[in-house]
Amino acid sequence: MTKSTGSNEPRSDIRGVFSGRELQLYIGENKLNHSIQPCHDIEQSEPDEKVRISHSFDSAELQTWLSVCDKQPCLPWDDNLDLRAFLPKDFRLIDVKDRCIVQPTKLERYCVLSYVWGSAGQFLLKGSNYEKLITKNGIDSITNLPQTILDAIDLCAEIGCPYLWVDSLCIIQDSIGDKHSQIRAMDAIYSQSYLGIFAAAGDGANAGL
Protein backbone atom coordinates (compact mmCIF):
# COMPACT_ATOMS: atom_id res chain seq x y z
CA MET A 1 0.00 0.00 0.00
CA THR A 2 1.37 3.45 -0.84
CA LYS A 3 0.81 6.59 1.18
CA SER A 4 1.65 10.06 -0.11
CA THR A 5 3.44 12.46 2.21
CA GLY A 6 3.52 16.24 2.37
CA SER A 7 6.59 16.25 0.11
CA ASN A 8 4.60 14.47 -2.62
CA GLU A 9 7.05 11.57 -2.41
CA PRO A 10 5.34 8.16 -2.12
CA ARG A 11 5.96 6.07 0.95
CA SER A 12 5.56 2.33 1.15
CA ASP A 13 6.11 1.67 4.86
CA ILE A 14 2.47 0.85 5.56
CA ARG A 15 2.06 -2.89 5.97
CA GLY A 16 -0.36 -5.42 7.39
CA VAL A 17 0.31 -8.58 9.38
CA PHE A 18 -2.43 -11.23 9.23
CA SER A 19 -2.72 -13.52 12.24
CA GLY A 20 -5.48 -15.71 10.82
CA ARG A 21 -8.13 -13.75 12.72
CA GLU A 22 -7.32 -10.09 12.14
CA LEU A 23 -5.14 -7.84 9.99
CA GLN A 24 -2.92 -5.65 12.17
CA LEU A 25 -1.71 -2.48 10.49
CA TYR A 26 1.73 -0.92 10.92
CA ILE A 27 3.40 2.29 9.77
CA GLY A 28 7.06 1.43 9.84
CA GLU A 29 7.58 -0.35 13.15
CA ASN A 30 4.70 1.46 14.86
CA LYS A 31 1.55 -0.61 15.34
CA LEU A 32 -1.71 1.29 14.88
CA ASN A 33 -4.35 1.21 17.59
CA HIS A 34 -6.85 -0.61 15.38
CA SER A 35 -6.88 -3.76 13.33
CA ILE A 36 -9.21 -5.02 10.60
CA GLN A 37 -11.50 -7.75 11.88
CA PRO A 38 -14.66 -9.41 10.56
CA CYS A 39 -17.84 -7.77 11.84
CA HIS A 40 -19.36 -11.15 12.69
CA ASP A 41 -18.08 -14.60 13.48
CA ILE A 42 -19.08 -16.30 10.26
CA GLU A 43 -18.54 -19.82 11.57
CA GLN A 44 -20.96 -19.32 14.47
CA SER A 45 -23.51 -17.16 12.70
CA GLU A 46 -27.04 -18.52 12.28
CA PRO A 47 -29.15 -18.09 9.14
CA ASP A 48 -31.26 -14.96 9.34
CA GLU A 49 -34.84 -15.71 8.32
CA LYS A 50 -35.45 -11.98 7.91
CA VAL A 51 -33.00 -11.73 5.01
CA ARG A 52 -34.87 -11.20 1.77
CA ILE A 53 -34.16 -10.26 -1.81
CA SER A 54 -35.70 -7.04 -3.10
CA HIS A 55 -37.53 -7.30 -6.39
CA SER A 56 -37.17 -3.58 -7.10
CA PHE A 57 -34.83 -0.83 -5.96
CA ASP A 58 -35.88 1.22 -2.94
CA SER A 59 -33.59 4.05 -1.84
CA ALA A 60 -35.21 4.07 1.60
CA GLU A 61 -34.31 0.39 2.01
CA LEU A 62 -30.74 1.17 0.96
CA GLN A 63 -30.57 3.93 3.57
CA THR A 64 -31.66 1.37 6.19
CA TRP A 65 -28.85 -0.97 5.15
CA LEU A 66 -26.32 1.86 5.23
CA SER A 67 -27.43 2.88 8.71
CA VAL A 68 -26.60 -0.66 9.85
CA CYS A 69 -23.17 -0.41 8.21
CA ASP A 70 -22.54 2.92 9.96
CA LYS A 71 -22.81 1.16 13.32
CA GLN A 72 -20.16 -1.45 12.49
CA PRO A 73 -16.62 -0.46 13.64
CA CYS A 74 -14.94 -2.49 10.91
CA LEU A 75 -12.66 0.12 9.37
CA PRO A 76 -9.23 0.91 10.84
CA TRP A 77 -9.93 4.55 11.69
CA ASP A 78 -7.15 6.05 13.77
CA ASP A 79 -7.17 9.56 15.23
CA ASN A 80 -3.46 9.89 14.49
CA LEU A 81 -3.74 8.79 10.86
CA ASP A 82 -4.62 11.31 8.16
CA LEU A 83 -6.68 9.17 5.77
CA ARG A 84 -6.91 12.10 3.32
CA ALA A 85 -3.16 11.64 2.76
CA PHE A 86 -3.82 8.33 0.99
CA LEU A 87 -5.75 10.12 -1.76
CA PRO A 88 -4.03 11.95 -4.63
CA LYS A 89 -3.06 15.58 -4.16
CA ASP A 90 -5.60 16.90 -6.67
CA PHE A 91 -8.43 14.58 -5.66
CA ARG A 92 -11.75 15.85 -6.98
CA LEU A 93 -15.40 15.07 -6.33
CA ILE A 94 -18.77 16.09 -7.69
CA ASP A 95 -20.73 18.14 -5.16
CA VAL A 96 -24.22 16.73 -5.73
CA LYS A 97 -25.94 19.73 -4.10
CA ASP A 98 -24.05 22.55 -5.81
CA ARG A 99 -23.60 20.37 -8.93
CA CYS A 100 -19.99 21.24 -9.60
CA ILE A 101 -16.48 19.79 -9.29
CA VAL A 102 -14.74 20.46 -5.99
CA GLN A 103 -11.41 19.61 -4.34
CA PRO A 104 -12.05 18.61 -0.70
CA THR A 105 -9.51 19.73 1.88
CA LYS A 106 -10.44 16.91 4.28
CA LEU A 107 -11.77 13.39 3.98
CA GLU A 108 -15.43 13.60 2.98
CA ARG A 109 -18.11 10.96 2.64
CA TYR A 110 -18.43 10.12 -1.05
CA CYS A 111 -19.71 7.42 -3.37
CA VAL A 112 -17.81 6.03 -6.36
CA LEU A 113 -19.38 5.10 -9.68
CA SER A 114 -18.14 2.17 -11.75
CA TYR A 115 -19.70 1.87 -15.19
CA VAL A 116 -18.98 1.00 -18.82
CA TRP A 117 -18.11 3.97 -21.02
CA GLY A 118 -19.13 2.16 -24.18
CA SER A 119 -18.29 3.09 -27.75
CA ALA A 120 -20.27 6.34 -27.89
CA GLY A 121 -18.36 9.48 -27.02
CA GLN A 122 -19.12 11.17 -23.72
CA PHE A 123 -18.29 14.42 -21.99
CA LEU A 124 -14.88 14.49 -20.28
CA LEU A 125 -13.23 16.84 -17.81
CA LYS A 126 -10.44 18.69 -19.64
CA GLY A 127 -8.26 21.68 -19.03
CA SER A 128 -10.42 23.74 -21.39
CA ASN A 129 -13.69 23.21 -19.46
CA TYR A 130 -12.31 22.90 -15.94
CA GLU A 131 -13.12 26.49 -14.86
CA LYS A 132 -16.74 26.12 -15.99
CA LEU A 133 -17.24 22.87 -14.10
CA ILE A 134 -15.86 24.13 -10.76
CA THR A 135 -18.48 26.88 -10.65
CA LYS A 136 -21.84 26.25 -8.98
CA ASN A 137 -24.26 24.41 -11.28
CA GLY A 138 -21.43 23.83 -13.75
CA ILE A 139 -22.50 20.21 -14.17
CA ASP A 140 -25.88 21.39 -15.47
CA SER A 141 -24.14 23.10 -18.38
CA ILE A 142 -23.21 19.68 -19.80
CA THR A 143 -25.82 18.86 -22.43
CA ASN A 144 -24.66 15.29 -23.11
CA LEU A 145 -23.96 14.03 -19.59
CA PRO A 146 -24.53 10.24 -19.64
CA GLN A 147 -27.68 8.92 -17.99
CA THR A 148 -25.72 6.60 -15.69
CA ILE A 149 -23.88 9.57 -14.16
CA LEU A 150 -27.11 11.55 -13.81
CA ASP A 151 -28.73 8.59 -12.04
CA ALA A 152 -25.74 8.23 -9.71
CA ILE A 153 -25.90 11.93 -8.79
CA ASP A 154 -29.61 11.57 -8.01
CA LEU A 155 -28.97 8.42 -5.94
CA CYS A 156 -26.34 10.21 -3.85
CA ALA A 157 -28.82 13.00 -3.16
CA GLU A 158 -31.51 10.48 -2.17
CA ILE A 159 -29.34 8.66 0.37
CA GLY A 160 -27.79 11.83 1.76
CA CYS A 161 -24.26 11.31 0.45
CA PRO A 162 -22.92 14.76 -0.50
CA TYR A 163 -20.26 13.77 -3.00
CA LEU A 164 -19.72 11.45 -5.97
CA TRP A 165 -16.52 10.35 -7.71
CA VAL A 166 -16.67 9.57 -11.42
CA ASP A 167 -13.50 9.00 -13.45
CA SER A 168 -14.61 10.96 -16.52
CA LEU A 169 -15.41 14.09 -14.49
CA CYS A 170 -12.93 13.89 -11.60
CA ILE A 171 -9.75 13.22 -13.60
CA ILE A 172 -8.49 15.78 -16.13
CA GLN A 173 -8.53 13.49 -19.12
CA ASP A 174 -6.11 15.47 -21.31
CA SER A 175 -3.49 15.81 -18.56
CA ILE A 176 -0.96 12.97 -18.52
CA GLY A 177 0.31 14.01 -15.08
CA ASP A 178 -3.16 14.17 -13.53
CA LYS A 179 -4.24 10.84 -15.03
CA HIS A 180 -1.06 9.21 -13.76
CA SER A 181 -1.42 10.45 -10.18
CA GLN A 182 -5.14 9.62 -9.99
CA ILE A 183 -4.82 6.15 -11.51
CA ARG A 184 -1.96 5.29 -9.15
CA ALA A 185 -4.27 6.03 -6.22
CA MET A 186 -7.31 4.19 -7.60
CA ASP A 187 -7.17 1.62 -4.79
CA ALA A 188 -7.41 4.38 -2.17
CA ILE A 189 -10.16 6.21 -4.06
CA TYR A 190 -12.36 3.12 -4.07
CA SER A 191 -11.45 1.74 -0.63
CA GLN A 192 -12.10 5.02 1.17
CA SER A 193 -15.47 5.61 -0.46
CA TYR A 194 -18.68 5.33 1.52
CA LEU A 195 -20.50 3.32 -1.14
CA GLY A 196 -19.62 1.79 -4.49
CA ILE A 197 -22.28 2.21 -7.18
CA PHE A 198 -21.80 -0.38 -9.93
CA ALA A 199 -23.83 -0.11 -13.13
CA ALA A 200 -24.03 -3.85 -13.82
CA ALA A 201 -26.46 -3.69 -16.73
CA GLY A 202 -26.10 -2.08 -20.12
CA ASP A 203 -23.19 -1.74 -22.51
CA GLY A 204 -22.67 2.02 -22.40
CA ALA A 205 -22.74 5.13 -20.26
CA ASN A 206 -26.33 5.96 -21.22
CA ALA A 207 -27.78 2.66 -19.96
CA GLY A 208 -28.63 4.22 -16.60
CA LEU A 209 -28.78 2.52 -13.23
C-alpha positions as CSV (number, residue, x, y, z in Angstrom):
1,M,0.0,0.0,0.0
2,T,1.4,3.4,-0.8
3,K,0.8,6.6,1.2
4,S,1.6,10.1,-0.1
5,T,3.4,12.5,2.2
6,G,3.5,16.2,2.4
7,S,6.6,16.3,0.1
8,N,4.6,14.5,-2.6
9,E,7.0,11.6,-2.4
10,P,5.3,8.2,-2.1
11,R,6.0,6.1,1.0
12,S,5.6,2.3,1.2
13,D,6.1,1.7,4.9
14,I,2.5,0.8,5.6
15,R,2.1,-2.9,6.0
16,G,-0.4,-5.4,7.4
17,V,0.3,-8.6,9.4
18,F,-2.4,-11.2,9.2
19,S,-2.7,-13.5,12.2
20,G,-5.5,-15.7,10.8
21,R,-8.1,-13.8,12.7
22,E,-7.3,-10.1,12.1
23,L,-5.1,-7.8,10.0
24,Q,-2.9,-5.6,12.2
25,L,-1.7,-2.5,10.5
26,Y,1.7,-0.9,10.9
27,I,3.4,2.3,9.8
28,G,7.1,1.4,9.8
29,E,7.6,-0.4,13.1
30,N,4.7,1.5,14.9
31,K,1.6,-0.6,15.3
32,L,-1.7,1.3,14.9
33,N,-4.3,1.2,17.6
34,H,-6.9,-0.6,15.4
35,S,-6.9,-3.8,13.3
36,I,-9.2,-5.0,10.6
37,Q,-11.5,-7.8,11.9
38,P,-14.7,-9.4,10.6
39,C,-17.8,-7.8,11.8
40,H,-19.4,-11.1,12.7
41,D,-18.1,-14.6,13.5
42,I,-19.1,-16.3,10.3
43,E,-18.5,-19.8,11.6
44,Q,-21.0,-19.3,14.5
45,S,-23.5,-17.2,12.7
46,E,-27.0,-18.5,12.3
47,P,-29.2,-18.1,9.1
48,D,-31.3,-15.0,9.3
49,E,-34.8,-15.7,8.3
50,K,-35.4,-12.0,7.9
51,V,-33.0,-11.7,5.0
52,R,-34.9,-11.2,1.8
53,I,-34.2,-10.3,-1.8
54,S,-35.7,-7.0,-3.1
55,H,-37.5,-7.3,-6.4
56,S,-37.2,-3.6,-7.1
57,F,-34.8,-0.8,-6.0
58,D,-35.9,1.2,-2.9
59,S,-33.6,4.1,-1.8
60,A,-35.2,4.1,1.6
61,E,-34.3,0.4,2.0
62,L,-30.7,1.2,1.0
63,Q,-30.6,3.9,3.6
64,T,-31.7,1.4,6.2
65,W,-28.9,-1.0,5.2
66,L,-26.3,1.9,5.2
67,S,-27.4,2.9,8.7
68,V,-26.6,-0.7,9.9
69,C,-23.2,-0.4,8.2
70,D,-22.5,2.9,10.0
71,K,-22.8,1.2,13.3
72,Q,-20.2,-1.5,12.5
73,P,-16.6,-0.5,13.6
74,C,-14.9,-2.5,10.9
75,L,-12.7,0.1,9.4
76,P,-9.2,0.9,10.8
77,W,-9.9,4.6,11.7
78,D,-7.2,6.1,13.8
79,D,-7.2,9.6,15.2
80,N,-3.5,9.9,14.5
81,L,-3.7,8.8,10.9
82,D,-4.6,11.3,8.2
83,L,-6.7,9.2,5.8
84,R,-6.9,12.1,3.3
85,A,-3.2,11.6,2.8
86,F,-3.8,8.3,1.0
87,L,-5.7,10.1,-1.8
88,P,-4.0,11.9,-4.6
89,K,-3.1,15.6,-4.2
90,D,-5.6,16.9,-6.7
91,F,-8.4,14.6,-5.7
92,R,-11.8,15.9,-7.0
93,L,-15.4,15.1,-6.3
94,I,-18.8,16.1,-7.7
95,D,-20.7,18.1,-5.2
96,V,-24.2,16.7,-5.7
97,K,-25.9,19.7,-4.1
98,D,-24.0,22.5,-5.8
99,R,-23.6,20.4,-8.9
100,C,-20.0,21.2,-9.6
101,I,-16.5,19.8,-9.3
102,V,-14.7,20.5,-6.0
103,Q,-11.4,19.6,-4.3
104,P,-12.0,18.6,-0.7
105,T,-9.5,19.7,1.9
106,K,-10.4,16.9,4.3
107,L,-11.8,13.4,4.0
108,E,-15.4,13.6,3.0
109,R,-18.1,11.0,2.6
110,Y,-18.4,10.1,-1.0
111,C,-19.7,7.4,-3.4
112,V,-17.8,6.0,-6.4
113,L,-19.4,5.1,-9.7
114,S,-18.1,2.2,-11.8
115,Y,-19.7,1.9,-15.2
116,V,-19.0,1.0,-18.8
117,W,-18.1,4.0,-21.0
118,G,-19.1,2.2,-24.2
119,S,-18.3,3.1,-27.8
120,A,-20.3,6.3,-27.9
121,G,-18.4,9.5,-27.0
122,Q,-19.1,11.2,-23.7
123,F,-18.3,14.4,-22.0
124,L,-14.9,14.5,-20.3
125,L,-13.2,16.8,-17.8
126,K,-10.4,18.7,-19.6
127,G,-8.3,21.7,-19.0
128,S,-10.4,23.7,-21.4
129,N,-13.7,23.2,-19.5
130,Y,-12.3,22.9,-15.9
131,E,-13.1,26.5,-14.9
132,K,-16.7,26.1,-16.0
133,L,-17.2,22.9,-14.1
134,I,-15.9,24.1,-10.8
135,T,-18.5,26.9,-10.7
136,K,-21.8,26.3,-9.0
137,N,-24.3,24.4,-11.3
138,G,-21.4,23.8,-13.7
139,I,-22.5,20.2,-14.2
140,D,-25.9,21.4,-15.5
141,S,-24.1,23.1,-18.4
142,I,-23.2,19.7,-19.8
143,T,-25.8,18.9,-22.4
144,N,-24.7,15.3,-23.1
145,L,-24.0,14.0,-19.6
146,P,-24.5,10.2,-19.6
147,Q,-27.7,8.9,-18.0
148,T,-25.7,6.6,-15.7
149,I,-23.9,9.6,-14.2
150,L,-27.1,11.5,-13.8
151,D,-28.7,8.6,-12.0
152,A,-25.7,8.2,-9.7
153,I,-25.9,11.9,-8.8
154,D,-29.6,11.6,-8.0
155,L,-29.0,8.4,-5.9
156,C,-26.3,10.2,-3.9
157,A,-28.8,13.0,-3.2
158,E,-31.5,10.5,-2.2
159,I,-29.3,8.7,0.4
160,G,-27.8,11.8,1.8
161,C,-24.3,11.3,0.4
162,P,-22.9,14.8,-0.5
163,Y,-20.3,13.8,-3.0
164,L,-19.7,11.4,-6.0
165,W,-16.5,10.3,-7.7
166,V,-16.7,9.6,-11.4
167,D,-13.5,9.0,-13.4
168,S,-14.6,11.0,-16.5
169,L,-15.4,14.1,-14.5
170,C,-12.9,13.9,-11.6
171,I,-9.7,13.2,-13.6
172,I,-8.5,15.8,-16.1
173,Q,-8.5,13.5,-19.1
174,D,-6.1,15.5,-21.3
175,S,-3.5,15.8,-18.6
176,I,-1.0,13.0,-18.5
177,G,0.3,14.0,-15.1
178,D,-3.2,14.2,-13.5
179,K,-4.2,10.8,-15.0
180,H,-1.1,9.2,-13.8
181,S,-1.4,10.4,-10.2
182,Q,-5.1,9.6,-10.0
183,I,-4.8,6.1,-11.5
184,R,-2.0,5.3,-9.1
185,A,-4.3,6.0,-6.2
186,M,-7.3,4.2,-7.6
187,D,-7.2,1.6,-4.8
188,A,-7.4,4.4,-2.2
189,I,-10.2,6.2,-4.1
190,Y,-12.4,3.1,-4.1
191,S,-11.5,1.7,-0.6
192,Q,-12.1,5.0,1.2
193,S,-15.5,5.6,-0.5
194,Y,-18.7,5.3,1.5
195,L,-20.5,3.3,-1.1
196,G,-19.6,1.8,-4.5
197,I,-22.3,2.2,-7.2
198,F,-21.8,-0.4,-9.9
199,A,-23.8,-0.1,-13.1
200,A,-24.0,-3.9,-13.8
201,A,-26.5,-3.7,-16.7
202,G,-26.1,-2.1,-20.1
203,D,-23.2,-1.7,-22.5
204,G,-22.7,2.0,-22.4
205,A,-22.7,5.1,-20.3
206,N,-26.3,6.0,-21.2
207,A,-27.8,2.7,-20.0
208,G,-28.6,4.2,-16.6
209,L,-28.8,2.5,-13.2
